[in-house]
Amino acid sequence: MKTRTSLIIDATNNFNNKYSNKSLKEFYKIIDTVDIPSFQKIFFNYDLEVFSNINELLTVIISISQHPFVDNKQEEVIVKSGLASNLTTEAFQKTLKDPKLWKRHRGKMLPEEVYYHQYYDDLNTYENIFVISVIEMIASYLDKSRTFYSTLVHSITLNSNNETIDNQNIEQSLLLIDKSIRKIARIQRTRFYNVVSKNQKRIKEVTPTNILIQNPFYNRVYKFYKDLFLNNDDLESRKYLLNYYILLLLKEFKNRKFKINNDDQSLFNNDQLNIEFENKLLKISLQKRIDINSVELHIYDKSIDFSNDYLIIADSNDYFVNSYIPKENNYASVTYISPRNLGHLFNEQIVIESPKYASKTSLMNMILDSFHIVIYGSENIYSSICPCCKSRHLNSNNDVYVCFDCGTKYKIVQNNNDDNATITISYLRRD
């Protein structure tokens, strides 16, 4: 199975080979007619393949649970002499030397009990604990995926601009997820799972043993674990995702009638990319930040002489988003974006918003619409009531207000000779 990164690289290289010879000026002229490849579609199709592989793997694990590898061990016990079959030399000598085991019977000293080496099969092997660890990782992965795809079903019916995923794809994914969850439940009812899962040890960094390499069933589990959970290509895929979202931003700026003031630079493979956009109301500078895999937007409103800085973090791993929070945060808002979800920084945590599918044509429109909105209204009202969710749970600092309930952030500036104040919303909750 190809990794997500290899699929993304293939799509990127095909696109770059077609347009990399064009300058930023030339590309921006035609960008509204350019079909940008959908990384969302790549991720959804990749998910479907992963769910299929998980379902097949769980069938293998069911076979393991029925015929697991066991470690044959022995322990020394004291048993009634009549229950012991064959004594080892060591056990016999130890019995002879222990007077507590001997009793007089009809004038003779006979052993009432003997030392005995009892053999048993131990299920708690390193390999079996590893299998249990993988089962639990898969269960967690499926649980997160089912939550996302279940919510997506409702979003998809409301989204008439869907381009990258259809109901059949969602249905197949959910069916495979549910089928796999039922298989996990079947495994959890086995003696194998009940015995081994009680062991508190879990294996996150596996050492390949002979069993994991040579046993075909255990080897399937080991290879799957390496492919899905040890595949460290996220760092590689991040830079491709960042370039992808920059292309989507460019297309959205073109739709909003922005002109580029400094188009004498390369767009592709340019780590120093810094573009200045301008229309009648706004000046926007876009700077590529490869050090934090992000895009910085500086938005200046010419009509009210007011500016704000925004950060958009591009990534693919929704489960570890809070490791990407910038150490120094002077931004009006920080947005997290992945092919599956949107999120925003709130109380020093990246909050994944309710999963709501957005096609590639509406994605950046949705993000930019949440930045820099100007309305006019009463300072008395909006200094105590959030303009978005009407909550009164606000925090204010130097006329900058943050809503504790929805995260909307805005600044109030009282206009001269005007009853209405200027309300500049630097982050609006995305529904």
Secondary structure as GFF3:
##gff-version 3
##sequence-region A 1 431
A	DSSP	alpha_helix	4	19	.	.	.	ID=ss1
A	DSSP	alpha_helix	24	30	.	.	.	ID=ss2
A	DSSP	three_ten_helix	31	33	.	.	.	ID=ss3
A	DSSP	alpha_helix	39	66	.	.	.	ID=ss4
A	DSSP	beta_strand	71	80	.	.	.	ID=ss5
A	DSSP	three_ten_helix	81	83	.	.	.	ID=ss6
A	DSSP	alpha_helix	89	96	.	.	.	ID=ss7
A	DSSP	three_ten_helix	99	101	.	.	.	ID=ss8
A	DSSP	beta_strand	102	105	.	.	.	ID=ss9
A	DSSP	beta_strand	108	111	.	.	.	ID=ss10
A	DSSP	beta_strand	113	122	.	.	.	ID=ss11
A	DSSP	alpha_helix	126	158	.	.	.	ID=ss12
A	DSSP	alpha_helix	167	188	.	.	.	ID=ss13
A	DSSP	alpha_helix	191	196	.	.	.	ID=ss14
A	DSSP	alpha_helix	210	214	.	.	.	ID=ss15
A	DSSP	alpha_helix	216	228	.	.	.	ID=ss16
A	DSSP	alpha_helix	234	255	.	.	.	ID=ss17
A	DSSP	beta_strand	259	260	.	.	.	ID=ss18
A	DSSP	beta_strand	274	278	.	.	.	ID=ss19
A	DSSP	beta_strand	282	289	.	.	.	ID=ss20
A	DSSP	beta_strand	294	301	.	.	.	ID=ss21
A	DSSP	beta_strand	306	314	.	.	.	ID=ss22
A	DSSP	three_ten_helix	318	324	.	.	.	ID=ss23
A	DSSP	beta_strand	333	337	.	.	.	ID=ss24
A	DSSP	beta_strand	342	346	.	.	.	ID=ss25
A	DSSP	beta_strand	349	352	.	.	.	ID=ss26
A	DSSP	alpha_helix	360	369	.	.	.	ID=ss27
A	DSSP	beta_strand	373	377	.	.	.	ID=ss28
A	DSSP	alpha_helix	379	382	.	.	.	ID=ss29
A	DSSP	beta_strand	394	397	.	.	.	ID=ss30
A	DSSP	beta_strand	400	403	.	.	.	ID=ss31
A	DSSP	beta_strand	409	414	.	.	.	ID=ss32
A	DSSP	beta_strand	421	427	.	.	.	ID=ss33
###
